[in-house]
């Protein structure tokens, strides 16, 4: 599948001032998949950082899987998935693989869902 990014103009109201006129913002829509290796290639092409350094940083970002976990928990009608992830991601401590695995094991979901969550890594997560 080819990759593309398109933009649309989206009006947004100020939640604090319901009577104010909306402001308009650009919103990007990406089509296609970009994996972590391709991201590192693209970043290296546009700066002086070496591809292996970019790749190492991207892989170290374990907290990126929180979005995927939250999406799956929403799909499973898990109560307050945002709050559950907030407790994981806003502790001020680094989020590493063992922390995420412990979080998953503590969830009240089926073993099949836990297996699906355990399979998510920065290597294979491309957005859900």
Secondary structure by P-SEA (a helix, b strand, c coil): cccbbbbbbbbbcccccccccbbbbbbbbbcccccaaaaaaaaaacccccaaaaaaaaaaccccaaaaaaaaaaaacccaaaaaaaaaccccccccaaaaaaaaaaccccaaaaaaaaaccccccccc
